[in-house]
């Protein structure tokens, strides 16, 4: 039980620290550009992978 409480406190502290960092940093949490589902890119500066994917999509749409 003691290990569980220690683990819970450590994880809780990390989560709170990340939340405070996001609140005061005012930046969106960044992940891969487009995410796992390939959704809309929310990056402020698009990564090279996303730029290539958009260029290919534009090229494919103009070939139709």
PyMOL commands that set and color helices and strands:
alter all, ss='L'
color gray80, all
select helices_A, chain A and resi 2-25+48-62
alter helices_A, ss='H'
color red, helices_A
deselect
rebuild
show_as cartoon
